Every structure is written in structure tokens, then in C-alpha cells.
Amino acid sequence: MPSAAERTRTLVQSTCSAVLLVPGLDSAGSDQLVPLSRGVGPDGDLFLEFPADSPAVRAATHAQDDELTAVLEITDVAPVSVPHRIRGRARVFGWLTCVPGMAGPGRMLLRLETGEAYVDDLWGAESVEPEDFRDASADPLVCHEAELLQHLHAAHGEQLGTLCGLLGEHAEAGCSAHRPAVVPLALDRLGLRVRLCEQDGRCFDARFEFPEPVRDVTELRRAMHTLFEAAAH
């Protein structure tokens, strides 16, 4: 399974919604605390771009040499319609400072020095040390996952349904009898996770691991072809 640090790094570098929580800015609208862009530096610090007049920038500017704590909270929502759609959350705690001169006109770059991180997702809940976060890499499919899942859902529903045949005799019999909806839920370099939903509303997840980790979309296509071939026999 992906490490907690890798999962956290993947969420940070994804397009999932994020909000910066800063003490004293509770009255600010959440839309004012959403970074325009975000990235991770070589030391594992987060770089968040905001409008120059945003509450977060004003707070960081006024803090100057004082330590201003902040938390970047990320919410991961499945890109396809499925019950229990929130797949996970991640939080990165740290200290906020301004980085003048590094953003475009009317914008300011803020640096969140990573103190610790926490992820609670489909794999479970774990804390992440800053050194592990720094050294981890985002999943190579992170930029394509949403589009790939939407494509699987829209164009390969019949093939997804055949995956029931890989779940063992009991699950296969249940699938044959009830024909649950099989929805692609998550995709990473190590495998595919689907959510099977019965007509009475009950759901359970199943994960299908690839023979070996994939490094790009081309290798993913081959891995998916192998998975569907195995399910068809």
C-alpha cells in the first residue's frame, strides 16, 4: 500500500479542494482562504499563492518575526458519483510566512513550513513526520486520476462489472444474484479500488492490485487490460 507520507503528498499535489486555516481568521469566508495554487518545495515546505489583499497574506505580513501557525486542510472527493463520496482528508500543520517577489502582480506567495501532517483516507488514519513528507513522492497518476476514473465509469461499466469474478466464490455468487453497481473509486500506481453498491443501499469496497507498480498512463492501460482479461476468464 502507499505510505501515509506518499498519500499525504499526493493529496497536497492534487486538484482536491483545500483551505488554509489561520488562528484569528475564523470570520473570513472560506473562499478567501483557498489558495490559488499550491506546491511543495525541496525541503518539504508548502508554497501557497494567494491574492495580495487576502486575509491570510495580511495575517502573515502582520506576524513578521512572530510565529504564525496555520493548517492546510485538504478534502478529497471522488470524481464520480458514488455513495459516501468523500474519500479522505489530509492536514498539514506548520508556520506561515510571506515570500515576497515570487508571485505575479497582485499576488503573494506564502510558505507553510511543515511541522507535521495527518491523513485519514480509504487506507486508514495515520500521522506523518515532516521528514517523511519531504522525502515522499506524489503518486505518478495524481494529475490524471480524476479523468481516468470518469472515463472508466462512463465507457467501461460492463468490464468493471466483470471484476466481481475476481472476488472469490461467495462474492461472485452474490454479484451474479444481485448485480451490484460497480463504481471506480480510486486509482494509484499500485491498483484500482472500486465500490460495489447493492440495490438496498449497502456498499463495500474491493481493491485490485496491479502485477507491478505503474509509472505512467501507458503502463496503466496495460495493467487495466491485464486486469479485465483476468476477470473475463
Secondary structure by P-SEA (a helix, b strand, c coil): cccaaaaaaaaaacccbbbbbbccccccccccccccccccccccbbbbbcccccaaaaaaaaacccbbbbbbbbbbbbcccccccccbbbbbbbbbbbbcccccccbbbbbbcccccccccccccccccaaaaaacccccccccaaaaaaaaacccaaaaaaccccccaaaaaaaaacccccccccccccbbbbbbbccccbbbbbbbbcccccccaaaaaaaaaaaaaaaac
